[in-house]
Structures are given as C-alpha cells and as structure tokens.
Amino acid sequence: MPREKRYYVYIMSSKSRALYVGVTGFLMSRVLQHKAAETESFTKRYNIKRLVYYESFQYVDNALARETEIKKWRRQKKVALIQAANPTWEDLGAEWGDPIRMLTADSSLRSE
C-alpha cells in the first residue's frame, strides 16, 4: 500500500528569532533548502535556518488554510505557539542532511 501523502506548515527561525512561516509537501528537503540558503530570499537575508515548529496535514487545502491563519497572527501569538511545543527553540531539523556513518562488523571490532 502506498504511503499517504502529507503536507506541512512549518516555522523557521534565526538565532535572533526572526520568523518565517511556510507550507510544503516535502518538509525535510524544504528545510534543507532554507539551511543551504539556496535562493535570494527573506530567509537568506535574515539567516533563518532553524526549524522550530511544524504541523502535519493529510490535505493540502487544510495546510494552506493553516499557513494563512498563522501568517495573519501577531508575532506574540506565533512565539506562544512555538514555545508550547518547543520551549527551548531547538532546531528540530538539526541533524537533517548530516552524513550517516555505516557501522559494520569490522568497524565495531576496531573500536574495542
């Protein structure tokens, strides 16, 4: 059975807590694009590279409606949303894109 398609509303932040709200069907790749600052944009200009919040939706219309709703909020309400789910503002995608180290039987013997 094919995997169900998901859509995401996400909030990215800079270290100084400038915020960006977006929607995507591919959260990991979109966050990696922000981290790489691939395009001239608001997120590149303000060094917004930390995923601090996201919500998942089954239907794209619901995700778009939620993105629109959050974008209309004052900053204080967006901050409260982030802090309720992620009080320390950790980068939820911190390890995304990092190389994966493969362990083999030989490598575990060498570390003893």
N, CA, C and O atoms as a printed pandas DataFrame, in Angstrom:
     atom_number atom_name residue_name chain_id  residue_number  x_coord  y_coord  z_coord
0              1         N          MET        A               1    0.834   -1.182    0.000
1              2        CA          MET        A               1    0.000    0.000    0.000
2              3         C          MET        A               1    0.884    1.252    0.000
3              4         O          MET        A               1    1.805    1.344    0.811
4              5         N          PRO        A               2    0.628    2.203   -0.879
5              6        CA          PRO        A               2    1.483    3.395   -0.942
6              7         C          PRO        A               2    1.345    4.245    0.322
7              8         O          PRO        A               2    0.299    4.276    0.971
8              9         N          ARG        A               3    2.427    4.922    0.640
9             10        CA          ARG        A               3    2.448    5.790    1.807
10            11         C          ARG        A               3    1.566    7.009    1.571
11            12         O          ARG        A               3    1.558    7.579    0.480
12            13         N          GLU        A               4    0.832    7.401    2.590
13            14        CA          GLU        A               4   -0.063    8.545    2.491
14            15         C          GLU        A               4    0.730    9.842    2.341
15            16         O          GLU        A               4    1.702   10.063    3.063
16            17         N          LYS        A               5    0.323   10.690    1.418
17            18        CA          LYS        A               5    0.962   11.985    1.206
18            19         C          LYS        A               5    0.642   12.896    2.390
19            20         O          LYS        A               5   -0.489   12.911    2.875
20            21         N          ARG        A               6    1.637   13.655    2.855
21            22        CA          ARG        A               6    1.456   14.598    3.959
22            23         C          ARG        A               6    1.881   15.995    3.510
23            24         O          ARG        A               6    2.722   16.151    2.625
24            25         N          TYR        A               7    1.291   16.990    4.130
25            26        CA          TYR        A               7    1.624   18.389    3.874
26            27         C          TYR        A               7    1.961   19.024    5.218
27            28         O          TYR        A               7    1.417   18.640    6.254
28            29         N          TYR        A               8    2.850   19.983    5.189
29            30        CA          TYR        A               8    3.364   20.539    6.435
30            31         C          TYR        A               8    3.313   22.058    6.430
31            32         O          TYR        A               8    3.661   22.704    5.441
32            33         N          VAL        A               9    2.876   22.615    7.547
33            34        CA          VAL        A               9    3.046   24.031    7.832
34            35         C          VAL        A               9    4.201   24.086    8.809
35            36         O          VAL        A               9    4.223   23.343    9.790
36            37         N          TYR        A              10    5.159   24.955    8.550
37            38        CA          TYR        A              10    6.348   24.981    9.385
38            39         C          TYR        A              10    6.746   26.417    9.705
39            40         O          TYR        A              10    6.402   27.359    8.992
40            41         N          ILE        A              11    7.484   26.545   10.807
41            42        CA          ILE        A              11    8.034   27.843   11.185
42            43         C          ILE        A              11    9.535   27.677   11.346
43            44         O          ILE        A              11   10.010   26.813   12.083
44            45         N          MET        A              12   10.260   28.516   10.648
45            46        CA          MET        A              12   11.712   28.572   10.734
46            47         C          MET        A              12   12.082   29.825   11.519
47            48         O          MET        A              12   11.324   30.794   11.554
48            49         N          SER        A              13   13.262   29.793   12.152
49            50        CA          SER        A              13   13.711   30.926   12.957
50            51         C          SER        A              13   15.211   31.137   12.769
51            52         O          SER        A              13   15.960   30.207   12.469
52            53         N          SER        A              14   15.618   32.373   12.951
53            54        CA          SER        A              14   17.050   32.673   13.027
54            55         C          SER        A              14   17.455   32.603   14.496
55            56         O          SER        A              14   16.600   32.444   15.367
56            57         N          LYS        A              15   18.746   32.719   14.776
57            58        CA          LYS        A              15   19.194   32.726   16.171
58            59         C          LYS        A              15   18.616   33.929   16.910
59            60         O          LYS        A              15   18.367   33.862   18.114
60            61         N          SER        A              16   18.403   35.023   16.193
61            62        CA          SER        A              16   17.819   36.221   16.817
62            63         C          SER        A              16   16.289   36.158   16.833
63            64         O          SER        A              16   15.620   37.108   17.239
64            65         N          ARG        A              17   15.749   35.021   16.383
65            66        CA          ARG        A              17   14.320   34.711   16.410
66            67         C          ARG        A              17   13.466   35.492   15.409
67            68         O          ARG        A              17   12.293   35.761   15.666
68            69         N          ALA        A              18   14.053   35.851   14.276
69            70        CA          ALA        A              18   13.234   36.303   13.150
70            71         C          ALA        A              18   12.487   35.066   12.662
71            72         O          ALA        A              18   13.060   33.977   12.644
72            73         N          LEU        A              19   11.223   35.205   12.268
73            74        CA          LEU        A              19   10.388   34.048   11.936
74            75         C          LEU        A              19    9.978   34.018   10.473
75            76         O          LEU        A              19    9.813   35.053    9.828
76            77         N          TYR        A              20    9.818   32.806    9.972
77            78        CA          TYR        A              20    9.302   32.569    8.624
78            79         C          TYR        A              20    8.302   31.426    8.697
79            80         O          TYR        A              20    8.609   30.371    9.253
80            81         N          VAL        A              21    7.116   31.620    8.147
81            82        CA          VAL        A              21    6.078   30.587    8.117
82            83         C          VAL        A              21    5.925   30.119    6.676
83            84         O          VAL        A              21    5.830   30.939    5.763
84            85         N          GLY        A              22    5.901   28.802    6.466
85            86        CA          GLY        A              22    5.755   28.263    5.122
86            87         C          GLY        A              22    4.933   26.990    5.105
87            88         O          GLY        A              22    4.545   26.468    6.150
88            89         N          VAL        A              23    4.674   26.497    3.902
89            90        CA          VAL        A              23    3.955   25.243    3.712
90            91         C          VAL        A              23    4.682   24.447    2.638
91            92         O          VAL        A              23    5.214   25.020    1.687
92            93         N          THR        A              24    4.705   23.123    2.788
93            94        CA          THR        A              24    5.398   22.274    1.818
94            95         C          THR        A              24    4.852   20.855    1.874
95            96         O          THR        A              24    4.231   20.454    2.858
96            97         N          GLY        A              25    5.087   20.114    0.823
97            98        CA          GLY        A              25    4.752   18.701    0.795
98            99         C          GLY        A              25    5.959   17.832    1.109
99           100         O          GLY        A              25    5.831   16.616    1.248
100          101         N          PHE        A              26    7.140   18.453    1.223
101          102        CA          PHE        A              26    8.384   17.728    1.473
102          103         C          PHE        A              26    9.189   18.488    2.523
103          104         O          PHE        A              26   10.090   19.258    2.190
104          105         N          LEU        A              27    8.861   18.265    3.780
105          106        CA          LEU        A              27    9.420   19.074    4.861
106          107         C          LEU        A              27   10.944   19.004    4.929
107          108         O          LEU        A              27   11.603   20.042    4.990
108          109         N          MET        A              28   11.505   17.816    4.921
109          110        CA          MET        A              28   12.958   17.701    5.068
110          111         C          MET        A              28   13.692   18.435    3.944
111          112         O          MET        A              28   14.617   19.201    4.215
112          113         N          SER        A              29   13.302   18.218    2.707
113          114        CA          SER        A              29   14.015   18.871    1.608
114          115         C          SER        A              29   13.816   20.387    1.640
115          116         O          SER        A              29   14.731   21.135    1.294
116          117         N          ARG        A              30   12.648   20.840    2.045
117          118        CA          ARG        A              30   12.409   22.286    2.118
118          119         C          ARG        A              30   13.254   22.919    3.216
119          120         O          ARG        A              30   13.823   23.992    3.016
120          121         N          VAL        A              31   13.342   22.275    4.357
121          122        CA          VAL        A              31   14.173   22.791    5.455
122          123         C          VAL        A              31   15.640   22.816    5.024
123          124         O          VAL        A              31   16.353   23.777    5.315
124          125         N          LEU        A              32   16.094   21.772    4.338
125          126        CA          LEU        A              32   17.484   21.750    3.866
126          127         C          LEU        A              32   17.747   22.873    2.866
127          128         O          LEU        A              32   18.849   23.421    2.837
128          129         N          GLN        A              33   16.759   23.222    2.048
129          130        CA          GLN        A              33   16.909   24.371    1.139
130          131         C          GLN        A              33   17.104   25.661    1.936
131          132         O          GLN        A              33   17.967   26.474    1.605
132          133         N          HIS        A              34   16.312   25.844    2.974
133          134        CA          HIS        A              34   16.479   27.031    3.829
134          135         C          HIS        A              34   17.867   27.042    4.462
135          136         O          HIS        A              34   18.538   28.074    4.474
136          137         N          LYS        A              35   18.294   25.908    4.982
137          138        CA          LYS        A              35   19.593   25.826    5.649
138          139         C          LYS        A              35   20.739   26.133    4.682
139          140         O          LYS        A              35   21.744   26.725    5.074
140          141         N          ALA        A              36   20.585   25.733    3.433
141          142        CA          ALA        A              36   21.617   25.962    2.425
142          143         C          ALA        A              36   21.555   27.366    1.839
143          144         O          ALA        A              36   22.457   27.771    1.106
144          145         N          ALA        A              37   20.495   28.115    2.156
145          146        CA          ALA        A              37   20.303   29.475    1.632
146          147         C          ALA        A              37   20.474   29.490    0.117
147          148         O          ALA        A              37   21.231   30.295   -0.426
148          149         N          GLU        A              38   19.762   28.591   -0.557
149          150        CA          GLU        A              38   19.920   28.381   -1.995
150          151         C          GLU        A              38   19.409   29.527   -2.863
151          152         O          GLU        A              38   19.876   29.697   -3.990
152          153         N          THR        A              39   18.473   30.306   -2.368
153          154        CA          THR        A              39   17.916   31.378   -3.185
154          155         C          THR        A              39   17.982   32.707   -2.442
155          156         O          THR        A              39   18.016   32.745   -1.212
156          157         N          GLU        A              40   17.999   33.785   -3.203
157          158        CA          GLU        A              40   17.927   35.112   -2.598
158          159         C          GLU        A              40   16.517   35.268   -2.055
159          160         O          GLU        A              40   15.551   35.307   -2.818
160          161         N          SER        A              41   16.401   35.355   -0.756
161          162        CA          SER        A              41   15.080   35.389   -0.154
162          163         C          SER        A              41   15.150   36.001    1.240
163          164         O          SER        A              41   16.224   36.329    1.746
164          165         N          PHE        A              42   13.986   36.143    1.838
165          166        CA          PHE        A              42   13.872   36.624    3.217
166          167         C          PHE        A              42   14.679   35.735    4.165
167          168         O          PHE        A              42   15.394   36.231    5.036
168          169         N          THR        A              43   14.557   34.419    3.988
169          170        CA          THR        A              43   15.246   33.501    4.903
170          171         C          THR        A              43   16.766   33.603    4.771
171          172         O          THR        A              43   17.479   33.460    5.764
172          173         N          LYS        A              44   17.266   33.844    3.577
173          174        CA          LYS        A              44   18.707   34.013    3.409
174          175         C          LYS        A              44   19.152   35.344    3.994
175          176         O          LYS        A              44   20.167   35.409    4.688
176          177         N          ARG        A              45   18.413   36.388    3.725
177          178        CA          ARG        A              45   18.766   37.727    4.201
178          179         C          ARG        A              45   18.835   37.782    5.734
179          180         O          ARG        A              45   19.699   38.460    6.290
180          181         N          TYR        A              46   17.932   37.075    6.410
181          182        CA          TYR        A              46   17.879   37.107    7.866
182          183         C          TYR        A              46   18.474   35.857    8.526
183          184         O          TYR        A              46   18.306   35.650    9.728
184          185         N          ASN        A              47   19.165   35.033    7.747
185          186        CA          ASN        A              47   19.857   33.840    8.248
186          187         C          ASN        A              47   18.907   32.910    9.021
187          188         O          ASN        A              47   19.229   32.438   10.111
188          189         N          ILE        A              48   17.743   32.664    8.437
189          190        CA          ILE        A              48   16.719   31.826    9.055
190          191         C          ILE        A              48   16.970   30.384    8.632
191          192         O          ILE        A              48   16.706   30.003    7.492
192          193         N          LYS        A              49   17.484   29.586    9.572
193          194        CA          LYS        A              49   17.920   28.228    9.232
194          195         C          LYS        A              49   17.478   27.169   10.230
195          196         O          LYS        A              49   17.863   26.008   10.095
196          197         N          ARG        A              50   16.683   27.535   11.224
197          198        CA          ARG        A              50   16.318   26.587   12.280
198          199         C          ARG        A              50   14.830   26.270   12.209
199          200         O          ARG        A              50   13.995   27.171   12.289
200          201         N          LEU        A              51   14.500   24.990   12.058
201          202        CA          LEU        A              51   13.108   24.542   12.101
202          203         C          LEU        A              51   12.703   24.478   13.569
203          204         O          LEU        A              51   13.251   23.685   14.334
204          205         N          VAL        A              52   11.735   25.320   13.963
205          206        CA          VAL        A              52   11.347   25.360   15.372
206          207         C          VAL        A              52    9.925   24.846   15.620
207          208         O          VAL        A              52    9.530   24.632   16.766
208          209         N          TYR        A              53    9.158   24.649   14.540
209          210        CA          TYR        A              53    7.777   24.192   14.713
210          211         C          TYR        A              53    7.258   23.658   13.378
211          212         O          TYR        A              53    7.608   24.167   12.313
212          213         N          TYR        A              54    6.414   22.619   13.455
213          214        CA          TYR        A              54    5.700   22.186   12.260
214          215         C          TYR        A              54    4.441   21.423   12.647
215          216         O          TYR        A              54    4.335   20.864   13.738
216          217         N          GLU        A              55    3.498   21.419   11.723
217          218        CA          GLU        A              55    2.262   20.650   11.843
218          219         C          GLU        A              55    2.101   19.852   10.557
219          220         O          GLU        A              55    2.524   20.292    9.488
220          221         N          SER        A              56    1.494   18.685   10.664
221          222        CA          SER        A              56    1.293   17.793    9.527
222          223         C          SER        A              56   -0.188   17.706    9.179
223          224         O          SER        A              56   -1.044   17.683   10.064
224          225         N          PHE        A              57   -0.484   17.657    7.875
225          226        CA          PHE        A              57   -1.862   17.589    7.399
226          227         C          PHE        A              57   -1.988   16.542    6.295
227          228         O          PHE        A              57   -1.049   16.299    5.537
228          229         N          GLN        A              58   -3.147   15.942    6.225
229          230        CA          GLN        A              58   -3.417   14.971    5.166
230          231         C          GLN        A              58   -3.789   15.680    3.860
231          232         O          GLN        A              58   -3.458   15.207    2.773
232          233         N          TYR        A              59   -4.479   16.815    3.977
233          234        CA          TYR        A              59   -4.979   17.507    2.787
234          235         C          TYR        A              59   -4.291   18.859    2.618
235          236         O          TYR        A              59   -4.136   19.610    3.581
236          237         N          VAL        A              60   -3.884   19.159    1.398
237          238        CA          VAL        A              60   -3.170   20.397    1.107
238          239         C          VAL        A              60   -4.024   21.621    1.423
239          240         O          VAL        A              60   -3.489   22.632    1.879
240          241         N          ASP        A              61   -5.328   21.559    1.194
241          242        CA          ASP        A              61   -6.195   22.704    1.487
242          243         C          ASP        A              61   -6.154   23.069    2.970
243          244         O          ASP        A              61   -6.149   24.248    3.323
244          245         N          ASN        A              62   -6.125   22.061    3.831
245          246        CA          ASN        A              62   -6.054   22.310    5.270
246          247         C          ASN        A              62   -4.712   22.944    5.645
247          248         O          ASN        A              62   -4.656   23.843    6.484
248          249         N          ALA        A              63   -3.647   22.475    5.025
249          250        CA          ALA        A              63   -2.314   23.026    5.300
250          251         C          ALA        A              63   -2.244   24.486    4.843
251          252         O          ALA        A              63   -1.727   25.338    5.566
252          253         N          LEU        A              64   -2.756   24.773    3.664
253          254        CA          LEU        A              64   -2.735   26.143    3.159
254          255         C          LEU        A              64   -3.575   27.075    4.028
255          256         O          LEU        A              64   -3.189   28.217    4.276
256          257         N          ALA        A              65   -4.724   26.586    4.488
257          258        CA          ALA        A              65   -5.580   27.392    5.359
258          259         C          ALA        A              65   -4.872   27.688    6.680
259          260         O          ALA        A              65   -4.946   28.805    7.192
260          261         N          ARG        A              66   -4.184   26.683    7.229
261          262        CA          ARG        A              66   -3.479   26.878    8.496
262          263         C          ARG        A              66   -2.306   27.836    8.328
263          264         O          ARG        A              66   -2.059   28.673    9.197
264          265         N          GLU        A              67   -1.581   27.718    7.213
265          266        CA          GLU        A              67   -0.474   28.645    6.950
266          267         C          GLU        A              67   -1.002   30.072    6.892
267          268         O          GLU        A              67   -0.421   30.972    7.499
268          269         N          THR        A              68   -2.083   30.283    6.178
269          270        CA          THR        A              68   -2.690   31.612    6.063
270          271         C          THR        A              68   -3.105   32.137    7.427
271          272         O          THR        A              68   -2.890   33.307    7.744
272          273         N          GLU        A              69   -3.702   31.262    8.234
273          274        CA          GLU        A              69   -4.128   31.648    9.579
274          275         C          GLU        A              69   -2.938   32.106   10.423
275          276         O          GLU        A              69   -2.982   33.172   11.038
276          277         N          ILE        A              70   -1.874   31.299   10.452
277          278        CA          ILE        A              70   -0.703   31.623   11.270
278          279         C          ILE        A              70   -0.024   32.895   10.773
279          280         O          ILE        A              70    0.411   33.716   11.581
280          281         N          LYS        A              71    0.071   33.070    9.472
281          282        CA          LYS        A              71    0.718   34.262    8.915
282          283         C          LYS        A              71   -0.008   35.547    9.318
283          284         O          LYS        A              71    0.612   36.607    9.400
284          285         N          LYS        A              72   -1.296   35.461    9.564
285          286        CA          LYS        A              72   -2.075   36.641    9.968
286          287         C          LYS        A              72   -1.892   36.989   11.441
287          288         O          LYS        A              72   -2.209   38.101   11.863
288          289         N          TRP        A              73   -1.384   36.049   12.218
289          290        CA          TRP        A              73   -1.208   36.271   13.649
290          291         C          TRP        A              73   -0.126   37.307   13.926
291          292         O          TRP        A              73    0.792   37.498   13.128
292          293         N          ARG        A              74   -0.250   37.961   15.057
293          294        CA          ARG        A              74    0.817   38.823   15.550
294          295         C          ARG        A              74    1.979   37.929   15.997
295          296         O          ARG        A              74    1.800   36.750   16.300
296          297         N          ARG        A              75    3.143   38.512   16.025
297          298        CA          ARG        A              75    4.356   37.783   16.406
298          299         C          ARG        A              75    4.186   37.080   17.754
299          300         O          ARG        A              75    4.590   35.926   17.897
300          301         N          GLN        A              76    3.596   37.754   18.740
301          302        CA          GLN        A              76    3.440   37.213   20.088
302          303         C          GLN        A              76    2.695   35.873   20.081
303          304         O          GLN        A              76    3.044   34.965   20.835
304          305         N          LYS        A              77    1.682   35.753   19.239
305          306        CA          LYS        A              77    0.906   34.509   19.167
306          307         C          LYS        A              77    1.725   33.401   18.494
307          308         O          LYS        A              77    1.629   32.239   18.888
308          309         N          LYS        A              78    2.520   33.748   17.494
309          310        CA          LYS        A              78    3.396   32.769   16.837
310          311         C          LYS        A              78    4.439   32.259   17.829
311          312         O          LYS        A              78    4.714   31.060   17.878
312          313         N          VAL        A              79    5.014   33.155   18.611
313          314        CA          VAL        A              79    6.004   32.778   19.615
314          315         C          VAL        A              79    5.375   31.837   20.644
315          316         O          VAL        A              79    5.996   30.849   21.038
316          317         N          ALA        A              80    4.161   32.132   21.077
317          318        CA          ALA        A              80    3.467   31.274   22.046
318          319         C          ALA        A              80    3.234   29.875   21.465
319          320         O          ALA        A              80    3.365   28.881   22.179
320          321         N          LEU        A              81    2.892   29.793   20.183
321          322        CA          LEU        A              81    2.694   28.503   19.518
322          323         C          LEU        A              81    3.992   27.698   19.530
323          324         O          LEU        A              81    3.986   26.509   19.847
324          325         N          ILE        A              82    5.091   28.342   19.189
325          326        CA          ILE        A              82    6.397   27.667   19.176
326          327         C          ILE        A              82    6.762   27.213   20.589
327          328         O          ILE        A              82    7.149   26.062   20.791
328          329         N          GLN        A              83    6.641   28.098   21.550
329          330        CA          GLN        A              83    7.068   27.779   22.910
330          331         C          GLN        A              83    6.225   26.683   23.546
331          332         O          GLN        A              83    6.723   25.942   24.393
332          333         N          ALA        A              84    4.973   26.566   23.160
333          334        CA          ALA        A              84    4.127   25.494   23.700
334          335         C          ALA        A              84    4.637   24.120   23.263
335          336         O          ALA        A              84    4.559   23.157   24.026
336          337         N          ALA        A              85    5.153   24.029   22.050
337          338        CA          ALA        A              85    5.619   22.755   21.501
338          339         C          ALA        A              85    7.134   22.566   21.615
339          340         O          ALA        A              85    7.619   21.436   21.675
340          341         N          ASN        A              86    7.870   23.667   21.645
341          342        CA          ASN        A              86    9.331   23.625   21.598
342          343         C          ASN        A              86    9.880   24.762   22.473
343          344         O          ASN        A              86   10.411   25.739   21.945
344          345         N          PRO        A              87    9.760   24.647   23.806
345          346        CA          PRO        A              87   10.093   25.750   24.704
346          347         C          PRO        A              87   11.529   26.262   24.611
347          348         O          PRO        A              87   11.785   27.428   24.912
348          349         N          THR        A              88   12.458   25.418   24.202
349          350        CA          THR        A              88   13.857   25.840   24.111
350          351         C          THR        A              88   14.256   26.262   22.694
351          352         O          THR        A              88   15.420   26.575   22.444
352          353         N          TRP        A              89   13.306   26.271   21.782
353          354        CA          TRP        A              89   13.536   26.671   20.386
354          355         C          TRP        A              89   14.648   25.827   19.749
355          356         O          TRP        A              89   15.464   26.338   18.982
356          357         N          GLU        A              90   14.670   24.537   20.074
357          358        CA          GLU        A              90   15.648   23.632   19.457
358          359         C          GLU        A              90   15.394   23.552   17.957
359          360         O          GLU        A              90   14.258   23.692   17.503
360          361         N          ASP        A              91   16.443   23.329   17.202
361          362        CA          ASP        A              91   16.321   23.109   15.760
362          363         C          ASP        A              91   15.846   21.675   15.551
363          364         O          ASP        A              91   16.615   20.731   15.739
364          365         N          LEU        A              92   14.593   21.509   15.167
365          366        CA          LEU        A              92   14.004   20.179   15.002
366          367         C          LEU        A              92   14.594   19.426   13.811
367          368         O          LEU        A              92   14.421   18.213   13.693
368          369         N          GLY        A              93   15.277   20.131   12.945
369          370        CA          GLY        A              93   15.929   19.501   11.796
370          371         C          GLY        A              93   17.440   19.596   11.876
371          372         O          GLY        A              93   18.121   19.587   10.851
372          373         N          ALA        A              94   17.964   19.686   13.080
373          374        CA          ALA        A              94   19.408   19.915   13.269
374          375         C          ALA        A              94   20.280   18.864   12.597
375          376         O          ALA        A              94   21.333   19.192   12.051
376          377         N          GLU        A              95   19.855   17.612   12.630
377          378        CA          GLU        A              95   20.697   16.545   12.080
378          379         C          GLU        A              95   20.319   16.157   10.654
379          380         O          GLU        A              95   20.939   15.271   10.066
380          381         N          TRP        A              96   19.305   16.816   10.098
381          382        CA          TRP        A              96   18.893   16.501    8.733
382          383         C          TRP        A              96   19.999   16.926    7.779
383          384         O          TRP        A              96   20.518   18.038    7.873
384          385         N          GLY        A              97   20.347   16.052    6.880
385          386        CA          GLY        A              97   21.381   16.349    5.894
386          387         C          GLY        A              97   22.771   15.974    6.336
387          388         O          GLY        A              97   23.708   16.041    5.541
388          389         N          ASP        A              98   22.934   15.572    7.618
389          390        CA          ASP        A              98   24.243   15.127    8.091
390          391         C          ASP        A              98   24.563   13.774    7.467
391          392         O          ASP        A              98   23.665   12.964    7.235
392          393         N          PRO        A              99   25.846   13.530    7.196
393          394        CA          PRO        A              99   26.213   12.212    6.676
394          395         C          PRO        A              99   25.887   11.131    7.705
395          396         O          PRO        A              99   25.970   11.361    8.911
396          397         N          ILE        A             100   25.524    9.977    7.221
397          398        CA          ILE        A             100   25.226    8.841    8.081
398          399         C          ILE        A             100   26.430    7.914    8.088
399          400         O          ILE        A             100   26.944    7.547    7.031
400          401         N          ARG        A             101   26.874    7.542    9.264
401          402        CA          ARG        A             101   28.016    6.636    9.383
402          403         C          ARG        A             101   27.492    5.210    9.442
403          404         O          ARG        A             101   26.698    4.866   10.317
404          405         N          MET        A             102   27.932    4.400    8.524
405          406        CA          MET        A             102   27.521    3.000    8.473
406          407         C          MET        A             102   28.437    2.185    9.379
407          408         O          MET        A             102   29.660    2.280    9.283
408          409         N          LEU        A             103   27.853    1.402   10.237
409          410        CA          LEU        A             103   28.631    0.511   11.096
410          411         C          LEU        A             103   28.600   -0.894   10.510
411          412         O          LEU        A             103   27.552   -1.396   10.103
412          413         N          THR        A             104   29.746   -1.501   10.478
413          414        CA          THR        A             104   29.844   -2.880   10.009
414          415         C          THR        A             104   30.428   -3.710   11.135
415          416         O          THR        A             104   30.866   -3.167   12.149
416          417         N          ALA        A             105   30.437   -4.995   10.965
417          418        CA          ALA        A             105   31.009   -5.877   11.982
418          419         C          ALA        A             105   32.483   -5.529   12.193
419          420         O          ALA        A             105   32.965   -5.551   13.325
420          421         N          ASP        A             106   33.206   -5.208   11.109
421          422        CA          ASP        A             106   34.621   -4.856   11.223
422          423         C          ASP        A             106   34.831   -3.566   12.008
423          424         O          ASP        A             106   35.739   -3.485   12.835
424          425         N          SER        A             107   33.998   -2.557   11.754
425          426        CA          SER        A             107   34.189   -1.259   12.426
426          427         C          SER        A             107   33.905   -1.362   13.914
427          428         O          SER        A             107   34.530   -0.651   14.701
428          429         N          SER        A             108   32.982   -2.224   14.325
429          430        CA          SER        A             108   32.705   -2.371   15.751
430          431         C          SER        A             108   33.833   -3.109   16.447
431          432         O          SER        A             108   34.066   -2.888   17.636
432          433         N          LEU        A             109   34.541   -3.981   15.739
433          434        CA          LEU        A             109   35.682   -4.678   16.334
434          435         C          LEU        A             109   36.859   -3.731   16.544
435          436         O          LEU        A             109   37.593   -3.845   17.526
436          437         N          ARG        A             110   37.032   -2.791   15.610
437          438        CA          ARG        A             110   38.151   -1.847   15.699
438          439         C          ARG        A             110   37.995   -0.877   16.843
439          440         O          ARG        A             110   38.992   -0.371   17.359
440          441         N          SER        A             111   36.773   -0.603   17.253
441          442        CA          SER        A             111   36.578    0.389   18.310
442          443         C          SER        A             111   36.785   -0.181   19.704
443          444         O          SER        A             111   36.752    0.572   20.678
444          445         N          GLU        A             112   36.998   -1.495   19.833
445          446        CA          GLU        A             112   37.209   -2.105   21.163
446          447         C          GLU        A             112   38.613   -1.930   21.650
447          448         O          GLU        A             112   38.948   -2.384   22.745
